Amino acid sequence: MRYDAVVLAGGRGSRLGGVSKPDLEVDGRRLLDTALAAAAGAVRTVVVGDVDVPDGVLRTREDPPFGGPVAGLEAGCALLDRVSGADRAPWTLVLASDLPDAEAAVAVLLAADPGGHDGACLLDADDRLQWLLGCYRTDVLSDRLAARGGITAMYRLLEPLDLLGVAPGPARTTDLDTPEDVAAWTDRSTP
């Protein structure tokens, strides 16, 4: 599967006391570096947020800053469109930057065959689609963003799509939003 990647890293980290989640070090590396390693197979990768990125990775900011994941996705896709032109990959991986098991999760996601679906998302423990751990047909995603109007919630943007839910298997879809989340991940004894 040929894909571009949009890594969303623009949040305030307010539930973590204002810590930059992408810069948070977990398991010996920044969460952003974990997300970038998960997206390493992408043709082009853009990080949306005010964070340092390595050479070869594009960076942009959503408008307005801290405008949420839909605004971030729109900004990331717009930059990919400008840079790629007609060479835009047919699939777009959308990935949050606060997923400590992103590499395993993305491997499971990309191994799934979406068939005729508009995309695929990993499922969480409650069998809910994880919008920020998904791979979408670029043309369908572009159409949704163009018609989004005032939609600011990711579920409202992507819910109309025909998506394949993918069981994560041994991968974990846990994101780190609070100090308790970080402690539970570090401990790993908490389900």
Buried (B, 14 or more C-beta within 10 A) or exposed (E): BEBBBBBBBBBEBEBBEEBBBBBBEBEEEBBBBBBBEBBEBBBBBBBBBBBEBEEEBBBBBBEEEBBBBBBBBBBBBBBBBEEBEEEBBEBBBBBBBBBBBBBBBBEBBBEBEBEEBBBBBBBBEEEEBBBBBBBBBBEBBBEBBEEBEEBEEBEBBBEEBEBBBBEBEEBBBBBBBEEEBBEBBEEEEEE
